[in-house]
Amino acid sequence: MVTRKVSNMNLKLQLKQLKSRNIGTLVEADLKYLIQNMLDNIGSVDPVLRDNLIYPTFIRIFNENLLTFEQYWSILEIRLDENHLFYKIDELNTDSVFTRSFSSLVITGILIKDSELNFLTLQNLECVMNRAIIYMNVELDTRGYVEKKGWAHSIAHGADLLASLASHPKIIEELQFSKILQTVQQCLFKDATYIDDEDERLIFVIEALLEKGQSEKELEQWVLQIFNSLDLIFEKEGYSNKFFQTKFNVANFIKTFYFRIGFNYGECRIRELMAEKLKDLHHRLYA
């Protein structure tokens, strides 16, 4: 029997025990309370509880089809609210980021499940997309690994959320593609220096769009927009810390994009364009 309103230590013990059990044997009431306790503690600063136990247990529950469609939507609706995905959204370098970041991962898990089971309406999905895009645009805390507290990784987890939207069967309109691309671009220009594979995770979003039919021509225009925006910072700021911080993010992203698209598509015009723009940037700064 799952204990009601458990402490962090008891929840950790229960989840460790569940790792070696068939979670499907839990009676409905126990599963309900377990889920509620995990939701209440998803922003825990204990990395073992948050990263290694709560999140994997959610994915297990989703994969084993233990929830009704109504339960999926209930969890999703709560995760999208001001106390979860937008919890203390104006804070920087505080523990609130863990609630926001790991809420986005749970949302991602539900979207992946919906791609298989189709329980969300188009209106539901548009709501998720709008909230996800707003979240990624306004998130200030871009830390990756936090000493003693584990991964915050809001941009990487948010990228996973965008990728799950981009790959969802119901996301098919060019306007939706454009909004997702602009959100990725916005991430590159945040007041941050990405050092924890954020570029790799953001590229998954672009790959998902390409698989859905994103036109290469529009992607080329998007790449040009990124470099134009970087040029504007240089013209305004010169050789400033802000410029080099943004240049670092953009260059790493474009380099990663160059190789990843090469793995999947070989030589193509957009790779040539990215190489040209990186070469131009290098010559402008160092020639």
C-alpha positions in Angstrom: 0.0 0.0 0.0 1.4 3.4 -1.0 1.6 5.8 2.0 -0.4 9.0 1.6 1.4 12.4 1.7 4.8 10.8 2.0 8.0 12.6 2.9 10.8 13.0 0.4 12.7 10.1 2.0 9.7 7.8 2.0 8.9 8.7 -1.6 12.5 7.9 -2.6 12.3 4.6 -0.8 9.0 3.7 -2.4 10.2 4.6 -5.9 13.4 2.6 -5.4 11.3 -0.4 -4.4 9.1 0.0 -7.4 12.1 -0.3 -9.7 12.1 -4.0 -9.1 8.3 -4.4 -9.1 5.6 -4.5 -11.7 4.2 -1.1 -11.3 1.0 -2.3 -13.0 0.2 -4.3 -9.9 -0.5 -1.1 -7.9 -4.2 -0.6 -7.2 -5.8 2.4 -8.8 -5.9 4.5 -5.6 -2.3 3.8 -4.8 -1.2 4.7 -8.3 -3.2 8.0 -8.0 -1.5 9.0 -4.8 1.9 8.0 -6.0 1.5 10.2 -9.1 0.3 13.1 -6.9 3.3 12.7 -4.7 5.7 12.6 -7.6 4.0 15.7 -9.1 4.4 17.5 -5.8 8.1 16.7 -5.6 9.1 17.0 -9.3 11.0 20.2 -8.5 13.0 18.6 -5.6 16.6 19.7 -5.3 17.5 16.1 -4.5 18.9 14.9 -7.9 18.5 11.2 -7.1 14.8 11.7 -6.3 14.1 14.1 -9.2 16.3 12.7 -12.0 16.7 9.1 -11.2 13.4 8.2 -9.6 10.5 10.5 -10.3 11.0 11.2 -14.0 11.9 7.6 -15.0 8.8 6.4 -13.0 6.6 8.8 -14.9 7.9 7.4 -18.2 7.4 3.9 -17.0 3.8 4.7 -16.1 3.2 6.3 -19.6 4.9 3.4 -21.4 2.9 0.8 -19.6 -0.4 2.5 -20.4 -1.5 2.8 -16.8 -3.5 6.0 -17.2 -6.8 7.0 -18.7 -7.0 9.7 -21.3 -8.6 11.9 -18.7 -5.7 11.4 -16.4 -3.2 12.3 -19.1 -5.0 15.5 -19.7 -5.3 16.3 -16.0 -1.6 15.9 -15.5 -0.8 17.9 -18.6 -3.2 20.8 -17.7 -1.6 21.1 -14.2 2.0 20.9 -15.6 1.2 23.8 -17.9 0.0 26.2 -15.2 1.6 29.0 -13.3 2.7 26.8 -10.4 4.6 24.3 -12.6 5.9 25.2 -16.1 5.7 28.9 -15.2 6.5 28.6 -11.5 8.3 31.7 -10.3 9.2 32.3 -14.0 10.9 35.7 -13.3 13.5 34.1 -11.0 17.1 33.6 -11.9 19.5 31.1 -10.3 17.0 29.8 -7.8 15.7 26.3 -7.2 12.4 27.1 -8.9 14.0 26.2 -12.2 13.8 22.5 -11.3 10.0 22.6 -11.1 9.8 24.4 -14.5 12.3 22.3 -16.3 11.1 18.9 -15.1 7.5 19.9 -15.7 8.5 20.4 -19.3 9.9 16.8 -19.4 6.6 15.3 -18.1 4.7 17.3 -20.7 7.1 15.9 -23.4 6.4 12.4 -22.2 2.6 12.9 -22.5 3.0 14.4 -26.0 5.0 11.4 -27.1 2.3 9.1 -25.8 -0.4 11.1 -27.5 1.5 10.7 -30.8 0.7 7.0 -30.3 -2.7 7.1 -28.7 -4.3 10.3 -30.1 -6.2 11.4 -27.0 -5.5 15.1 -27.3 -7.7 17.3 -29.4 -6.1 19.8 -31.8 -7.3 22.5 -29.5 -5.5 20.8 -26.6 -2.3 20.5 -28.7 -2.4 24.2 -29.7 -2.8 25.1 -26.1 0.3 23.1 -25.2 2.3 24.5 -28.1 1.4 28.1 -27.2 2.4 27.6 -23.6 5.6 25.8 -24.5 6.6 28.6 -26.9 5.9 31.3 -24.3 7.8 29.3 -21.7 10.9 28.9 -23.8 10.9 32.6 -24.7 10.6 33.8 -21.1 12.7 31.3 -19.2 15.7 33.2 -17.7 17.5 30.5 -15.8 19.6 28.7 -18.4 21.9 26.8 -16.1 22.8 23.3 -17.1 24.3 21.3 -14.3 23.9 22.7 -10.8 26.5 21.6 -8.2 25.0 19.2 -5.6 21.5 19.6 -7.1 22.0 18.0 -10.5 20.6 18.9 -13.9 18.4 22.0 -14.2 18.9 22.1 -18.0 15.9 24.2 -18.8 16.9 24.9 -22.4 17.7 21.2 -23.2 14.5 20.0 -21.6 12.5 22.8 -23.3 14.2 21.7 -26.6 12.9 18.1 -26.0 9.4 19.6 -25.5 9.7 21.6 -28.8 11.0 18.5 -30.6 8.0 16.4 -29.3 5.7 19.1 -30.7 7.5 19.4 -34.0 7.3 15.6 -34.5 3.7 15.3 -33.4 1.4 14.1 -36.2 -1.1 17.0 -35.7 1.6 19.7 -36.1 1.6 20.1 -39.9 1.1 23.8 -40.7 3.9 26.1 -41.9 2.9 28.8 -39.4 3.4 26.2 -36.6 6.8 25.3 -38.0 7.7 29.0 -38.2 6.8 29.6 -34.5 9.0 26.7 -33.4 11.9 27.9 -35.5 11.6 31.4 -34.1 11.6 30.0 -30.6 14.8 28.0 -31.2 16.4 31.2 -32.5 15.3 33.1 -29.4 17.1 30.5 -27.3 20.3 31.2 -29.1 20.1 34.9 -28.2 19.4 34.5 -24.5 21.8 36.0 -21.9 23.6 32.7 -21.5 26.6 30.7 -22.6 25.5 27.1 -23.4 28.1 24.5 -22.3 26.0 21.5 -21.6 25.0 20.2 -25.0 22.1 22.5 -25.4 23.0 22.9 -29.1 22.7 19.2 -29.7 19.2 19.1 -28.1 18.0 22.1 -30.0 19.1 20.4 -33.3 16.6 17.6 -32.6 13.9 20.2 -33.0 15.2 21.2 -36.5 15.5 17.5 -37.5 11.9 16.9 -36.4 10.7 19.7 -38.6 12.7 18.5 -41.6 11.2 15.1 -41.2 7.8 16.8 -41.2 8.5 18.5 -44.5 10.0 21.8 -43.4 11.3 23.4 -46.7 15.0 23.8 -47.1 14.5 27.2 -48.6 12.7 28.5 -45.5 15.4 26.9 -43.4 18.0 28.8 -45.3 16.2 32.1 -44.7 16.0 31.2 -41.0 19.8 30.6 -40.9 20.4 34.0 -42.6 18.1 35.6 -40.0 20.3 34.2 -37.2 23.5 35.6 -38.7 21.8 38.9 -39.4 20.7 39.2 -35.8 24.2 38.4 -34.7 25.6 41.1 -37.0 23.2 43.6 -35.4 24.6 42.8 -32.0 28.1 43.3 -33.3 27.3 46.6 -34.9 25.7 47.8 -31.7 28.0 46.3 -29.1 31.3 45.7 -31.0 33.8 43.3 -29.4 31.7 43.1 -26.2 31.1 40.2 -23.8 27.5 40.1 -25.0 28.5 39.7 -28.6 31.1 36.9 -28.0 28.7 35.1 -25.7 26.0 35.1 -28.4 28.5 34.3 -31.1 29.7 31.3 -29.1 26.1 30.0 -28.9 25.3 30.7 -32.5 28.6 29.2 -33.9 28.3 26.1 -31.8 24.7 25.6 -32.9 25.5 26.1 -36.6 28.5 23.8 -36.5 26.4 21.1 -34.8 23.6 21.7 -37.4 26.2 21.4 -40.2 27.4 18.0 -39.2 24.0 16.6 -38.1 22.3 17.5 -41.3 25.3 16.0 -43.1 24.8 12.7 -41.3 21.2 12.5 -42.5 21.1 14.3 -45.8 24.6 14.5 -47.1 25.7 17.5 -49.1 23.0 20.1 -49.6 22.6 23.8 -50.2 22.0 24.7 -46.5 25.3 23.1 -45.5 27.1 25.2 -48.0 25.3 28.3 -46.7 26.2 27.5 -43.1 29.9 27.0 -44.1 29.9 30.3 -46.0 28.4 32.2 -43.1 30.8 30.7 -40.5 33.7 31.6 -42.8 32.5 35.1 -43.3 32.1 35.5 -39.5 35.6 34.2 -38.9 37.1 36.6 -41.5 35.2 39.5 -40.1 36.5 38.9 -36.6 40.0 37.6 -37.1 41.2 38.2 -40.7 
